[in-house]
Every structure is written in C-alpha cells, then in structure tokens.
Amino acid sequence: MKRRSLPVAAALTATAALLLTACGSGDDKSGDNDKIAGAGQAAETPKESASASQAPAGDKPDGVDLSLPSDMDLVFDWDKPKDKNEAAAMDDAANFVRAIYHGVYKRTSDGAAVTAYSTGEGLHYAKTQIDSRVDGGWTATGTRRHYQATTRSAPNGKSVEVAFCVDSSKFYGKEVKTKKILKSEPSIADFDYFKIVMVKFPTDQGLWQASKVFVEAKAAKCQ
C-alpha cells in the first residue's frame, strides 16, 4: 500500500478548541515530570475511541517530523509482539512519546506529530505535558529509557493497551534561557509505569493513536 504524508493543516485543525491547564513540576527534576495526567489511576479494558477522527485518512504519516535534539535520547528497550496489530500499536506508542518531546524541543504543542499520534484524552495529555514545559521555560536533556513493555488487545481488535516502565534517572529538566541542567538525587521518583490505550485509525490504514494515558508514579516494580 502506498504511503501518504499527513497534511499539516488538517492535523492541526483539532487542537484549536481544546482548553488546557498548564501543569508544573511535581519534583526537582522539572523538565522530565510525566506524572501530571492519569497518575494513580487503574487502566481500563481497551476500548475503541469515538474521537479517533483527528487525523485524516491515510497510511502512517511519514511526513511528520519527530526529530529530537542531540542531547535528548529516548530509548525504547523492548521486543515487538508477534501480533501485527499489537506491534504496530507499540510502535506508535513510542511515536506518541517522541511527539511529546519533539513538541518540547520545538516549544509548541500545536505540531502535526502530536495530533497524528494522539486523540481525545491522549491528545490533552500530550498538550498538557508540552505546555507545562514551555510555560515553565524548560526543556529536557539526557536519556529516558522505556522497557518491560507488554500489550493487550481489545476483543474487537480496534484498540491495544501498551504498558511499559520508564526510567528517568538520567533524564533531566534544562532551563532554556540559562541552559542550566536541573539535576536531583536518584530516587524511586525516577520510575514510572505507563499504560497507554492505542486506538486504530481509521480502519486498516496502519496508524494508531494514543487515546488514554494512565501513569503510576514512583513505581517500585520498575526499579
């Protein structure tokens, strides 16, 4: 199947109506705090999102920029599942994370990558993460490791829960103006457990979007 690039104008259309709350840091490592939306919630059984209409029909959006600066390294240390849908959902869960930090890098939550790889509550989560860093005047630097990934499909095959651990012990906030790196002592606060519900869009076109994000902060099971 021929791949088509995602039209940027169409990808940005859905962002205008959202009312967002900028969230600040919950610890000393301001730039790498993802414990804002969904913290402490239990993941639901994956289900199809009715709002997965914010990206236009087409294959994976190859034209979307997911570039990161040389000092920001997102490592996805996991094996793909054998199921092709679960493997595709896992790939795009990683792209969802990349889209967030690309937005942090570019200092905007209105980029095409965010709306390509997220929808509904997932889109709100991504924009809140980016806006909190932009408003705070900081970005991120170092290595953020993602590992121990598992997948779980919904019975209808249209959504997949992708769960994984995150180690941010070597990932820090950095002040944009001063370039000061905001380091803190290593602790259990560096470890989080994510569950992201990915929904298939629009049928068999190959794109999966994050529709819900659940975060368990200070996850001892990830140490």
N, C-alpha and C positions, 0 to 999 in steps of 0.2 A: 504493500500500500504506500502510495506516495505521501510523504510528509509535507505538511504546510506550516509555515510560520504563523505565530499568533499575532494578529493585528493589535498594535499597542493601544490605539484609540478605543477599540472595543474592550480590551482588557481593563482599561481604567474606568469605564463607564459606571461600574457598580460601586465604586468607592465613594462617590460624592455624597451619597445620602447617609452615610454612617456617622453617628455621633459617638466620639471616642473619649475615653477617660485616660489621660496620661498617668502612668504609674511610676513611682520612684523605686529606688533600690530597697531591698529588704536586708542587705548586709553590706560589709565594707567593700566588697568587690562589685561596685555599682554596675559596671558595664556588662557583666555576664549573668545577671539575675533573670532567670526564666520562670520564677515562682510567682507570677502575677495572676494569671487566669487559670482557673481549674484546680488550684492547689488543694490537696486533701480530698478530692472527690474520687469516687469509685467509678471505673469505666463501665459504660453501659454496653449491652449487646449491640454490635454494629448494626446500623440500620441505614437505609437509603435516605439521603437528604433531599428535601424538596427544593432546596435553594441552589442546587448544583448547576445553575444556568448562567453563571457569571463569566464563564469563558466561552468563546464561540465554538461551534462545531469544527472539528478538525483533529489531526493527529497531534502527537506531543509537540508542544510549542518550541521548536528548535531555535527560533529567532529570539527567544527570551534570554536576556543577559543575567547570568548567575555568578559573575566574576566576583572575586574577593581580593583584598589587598594581600601582598606577600607575607605580612606578619599575622594574618588571620587564617588559621588552619582548622578546618572541620574534618575530622577523621571518622569514617563510618566503618568500624571494625566488626563486620558481621557477614554471615553467609546468606545467600539468597535461598528462599524456599523453592521446592520443586514446582509447586503450583504456579502457573504463569501469571495468574491474576494477583496472587499474593506477592510474587516477585516484583511485578510492575507497581503495585501499591507501595511496597517497601522502597523502591527506587524513588518514587515521587514524594514519599515522606521525607526522604533525605533532601530532595529538591525543595520541599517546603521549608526545611531548616536553613538551607542555603539561601533561599529567597529572603528570609528574615534578616540574615546577616549581610546580604547584599544591600538590602534597604538601609541597614545601619551604616554600612560603608558609604552609600550614596546619599545619606542624610534625608531620605524621603520614604514614606510608607505608601506612596502612590505609584510605585513602579509596576510594570507589567508582570514581573515574576511573582509578586505576592498574589495578585488576582488570578494568575494562571494556576497556581498550586494550592489555593485555599478558597473556601466558600463558607458562608454562614458564620458560625461561631469561630471556626478556624481562621477566617479572614479577620474577624475582630481581634482575635488573639494576636495574630501576626502584626497587625497595625498598631496595637497597643504596645507590643514589645519594641517595635521600631520607634514609635513616637516618644516612649519614655526615655530612650537613649538620646534621641535628637533634642528633646526638650531639656534634658539634663546636661547636654554639652559633652557627652562622651560616646566613644565607640568601643571596640573590643580588640584585644590582641592576644596572641598565644594559640594554644591547641585545645580544642574542645573535642573530646572523644565520645563516640556513641557506640554501644556494644550490647551484648546479650539480647539481641533482638528476637522477637517472636511475632508470629502473625496468626490471625484468627478470622476466618471468613464468615460472613452472614449467610444464612441458608439461601437467600436469593442471589448470592454471588455478586451483588452490586456494591457491597461495602466490605472493607477489611480493616480490622483493628491491628495497627502496628505498634508494638510495645518495645521499649528499649531503655537501657540505662544511659546516663550522661555523667561524665567525669569532667568537671570544670576546674580541677585543682591547678591546672596550668593555663587557664584562660582568664584574662583579667580585663577590667574596665580601663580605658585610657582616655584622658581628657583631650578633647580635640584641639583646643587652643594651646595648651601648655605641653602636650604630648606626655604628660605625667602618667605613669602606669600605676593603677590603684591595686596594689597587692595586699593580701591579708594572709594570716596564718592558715595552713591547711586544716580542714575540719570536715565533719560529716555534712556540713552545708554545701560542700563542693559536689555532692552526689544527689542526683535526682532520677526519678523513674517516670517516664513518659508513656502515655497511651494516646495514640492519635487515630481517630476514626477517618479512614480514607474512603471517599465515595467515587464510584466510577462515572466518568463523563465522556461523551453523552451516551453512548451505548457500548460499542466495541472499538472506540477510537483510540484507545491506548493511554488516555490521560486520567490520572487520579488526583483528587483534591482533598486536602485536609478539611474536614467539616466540624470536628470537635477535638479539643485538646484537654487532656487531664494530666495533672502533674502531682506526683507525690514528692514533696520536698524532703531533704535530709533522709534519703532512702538508704538505710543500713544494708539492704540486700544488694546494693550496687557497689559497696566498698570492696 
